[in-house]
Structure formats: C-alpha cells, structure tokens
Amino acid sequence: MDAGWQGLTLGLFRRVRDDVRTSIDGATAEELDRRLGSNSVGWLVWHISRGQDRNLSELTGSTQLWLADDWANRFDRPADPTDTGFGHSAEQAAAFRSPELEFLLAYHAATHGLAETYLASAADDDLGRLVVSPTLGNTHTVEERLAGQLHDSFAHAGQIGLLRGL
C-alpha cells in the first residue's frame, strides 16, 4: 500500500487496535466492568468495535460481522445492527456486562480486519463518495465517516487507558 490516504488511515486504525489490545491485556472480568460514570472498559471496547463494524460494513455494502458471524450471541446482546452504543443512555451503558476478554479481543480483531480489507482496495477518489447509513438514516462522505470513527475510537481508547490505570 502506498502512502496515500489509505495508508495513513490504515495506520490510524492500527494504532487504535494496538492501543485497545495493550490497554485491556490481562484484564479481569471485574476490571472490564469497572467504570467511572456510565462507561465501563468492556463497554468502551465493544462500542469502538461496533462502530468500526457498522461504519466499515456500510462503506463496503456488506453485512455487519455482528450479525454475519453471530457476535451478538457471543456477547449475549440483541442481533440488532443499530445496537452499537451510539445514543445509549447512561443506564444502558451502565447495564452492559462484558463477555470474556477473549471475545472482546476477537471481535475487535475481526472488525479491524474490515479496515485492513477495505483500505487495501479503496480507490483514490473514494473519500468523496456519499454513503447512506441504513442504521442511522443519514448520509455522509467516506471521509466524514472514517474521520468520525477514528475520532471516536481514539477518544474512547484514551478513556480505556485511564480506567485501566486507576
């Protein structure tokens, strides 16, 4: 892959992946469900992964891994493509219970794979393409979707690091 926008974006997704893995390495069930306010470590990792799954699946026109690979069942959550944590109330986020660490890491790795696959073949002019989100009912460019996802991912990765450091 060249040093175009695809390589830069993939590098950012890889940093998110590495930050998440490093931050939750060896976490216990208690640590995954620890929270300040409403968001636990496990909810934050799940939310980052769900956002990547939804956004990248919608960019490529594929079914979310959440549904296609039965991740919802492994997380004991509804098989609802809109259940990403976006718009969760404080009560909904606080009620989240983390699955085993291996499931959090495996789902995050699977959704990261979507970024690897998409960015390896994305056209140079794809950033301006408009994409309709069937789950959110809005339309944004690929650039807006990727920038928003990465911004959200880095913010939440920082929260994970803070919570794990307490």
C-alpha positions in Angstrom: 0.0 0.0 0.0 1.3 3.4 -0.9 1.5 6.5 1.4 -1.9 7.8 0.1 -4.9 8.5 2.3 -5.5 4.7 2.5 -2.1 4.0 4.1 -2.5 7.0 6.5 -6.0 5.9 7.5 -4.9 2.3 8.0 -2.1 3.4 10.2 -4.5 5.2 12.4 -6.8 2.1 12.6 -3.8 0.0 13.5 -2.9 2.5 16.4 -6.5 2.1 17.7 -6.2 -1.7 17.6 -2.8 -1.6 19.3 -4.0 0.8 22.0 -7.1 -1.3 22.7 -5.1 -4.6 22.9 -2.4 -3.1 25.1 -4.9 -1.4 27.4 -7.0 -4.5 28.1 -4.3 -7.1 28.1 -4.8 -9.4 31.1 -7.9 -7.6 32.3 -10.1 -9.5 34.7 -13.9 -9.6 34.4 -14.1 -7.1 37.3 -11.7 -4.7 35.5 -13.6 -4.9 32.3 -16.8 -3.9 34.1 -15.2 -1.1 36.1 -16.4 2.3 35.2 -16.3 6.0 36.0 -19.7 7.3 35.2 -21.6 5.0 32.9 -19.0 3.6 30.5 -17.0 0.5 31.6 -13.8 -0.6 29.9 -15.7 -3.5 28.3 -18.5 -1.2 27.0 -15.9 1.1 25.5 -14.0 -1.7 23.7 -17.4 -3.1 22.5 -18.5 0.4 21.3 -15.3 1.0 19.4 -15.6 -2.4 17.7 -19.3 -2.0 17.0 -18.7 1.5 15.4 -15.9 0.1 13.2 -18.1 -2.9 12.3 -21.1 -0.7 11.4 -19.2 2.0 9.5 -16.9 -0.2 7.5 -19.6 -2.7 6.7 -21.8 0.2 5.4 -18.8 1.6 3.4 -18.3 -1.7 1.7 -22.0 -2.7 1.4 -21.5 -5.9 3.4 -23.4 -7.4 6.4 -22.1 -6.4 9.8 -19.9 -9.1 11.4 -22.1 -8.6 14.5 -24.9 -10.4 12.5 -23.0 -12.4 9.9 -20.6 -14.0 12.3 -23.0 -14.3 15.3 -21.1 -12.0 17.6 -24.3 -10.7 19.1 -25.0 -14.2 20.5 -21.4 -14.4 22.0 -21.9 -11.0 23.7 -25.4 -12.0 24.9 -26.8 -9.0 23.1 -29.6 -8.5 20.6 -28.8 -9.2 16.9 -29.6 -5.6 16.2 -27.5 -3.8 13.6 -28.3 -0.4 15.4 -27.0 -1.6 18.8 -23.6 0.0 18.7 -23.7 2.0 21.9 -24.3 5.2 19.8 -27.1 7.0 21.6 -27.0 4.7 24.7 -28.3 6.3 27.8 -26.2 6.3 30.9 -28.4 3.5 32.2 -28.0 1.4 29.1 -24.2 1.7 29.2 -24.0 1.0 32.9 -26.1 -2.2 32.4 -23.6 -3.6 29.9 -21.8 -6.7 31.1 -18.6 -7.7 29.4 -18.1 -11.0 27.8 -14.9 -12.9 28.4 -11.8 -10.9 27.5 -11.0 -13.3 24.6 -14.4 -12.4 22.9 -13.8 -8.6 23.3 -10.3 -9.0 21.7 -11.5 -11.4 19.0 -14.4 -9.2 17.9 -12.2 -6.1 17.9 -9.6 -8.0 15.8 -12.4 -9.1 13.4 -13.7 -5.5 13.0 -10.1 -4.3 12.5 -9.9 -6.8 9.7 -12.6 -4.9 7.9 -10.4 -1.8 7.9 -7.5 -3.8 6.6 -9.6 -5.2 3.7 -11.4 -2.0 2.8 -8.3 0.2 2.8 -6.2 -2.3 0.8 -8.6 -1.8 -2.1 -10.2 1.6 -1.7 -10.0 3.8 -4.7 -8.0 7.0 -4.5 -11.2 9.0 -5.1 -13.3 7.1 -2.6 -13.1 9.8 0.1 -15.8 11.9 -1.6 -18.2 9.1 -2.1 -21.6 9.5 -0.4 -22.7 6.6 1.8 -26.1 6.2 3.2 -26.3 4.6 6.7 -29.3 2.3 6.9 -28.8 2.0 10.6 -28.6 5.8 11.3 -30.6 7.0 8.4 -28.1 9.7 7.4 -25.7 10.3 4.5 -22.0 11.3 4.8 -18.9 11.0 2.7 -16.5 8.2 3.2 -14.0 10.8 4.6 -16.6 12.1 7.2 -17.4 8.5 8.2 -13.7 7.5 8.6 -12.8 10.7 10.4 -15.7 10.4 12.8 -15.0 6.8 13.6 -11.3 7.4 14.2 -12.0 10.4 16.4 -14.5 8.4 18.5 -12.1 5.4 18.7 -9.2 7.5 19.9 -11.3 9.3 22.5 -12.6 6.0 23.8 -9.2 4.3 23.7 -7.9 7.2 26.0 -10.8 6.5 28.4 -9.9 2.8 28.4 -6.3 3.7 29.3 -7.5 6.0 32.1 -9.9 3.4 33.6 -7.3 0.7 33.5 -4.7 3.0 35.1 -6.9 3.7 38.1 
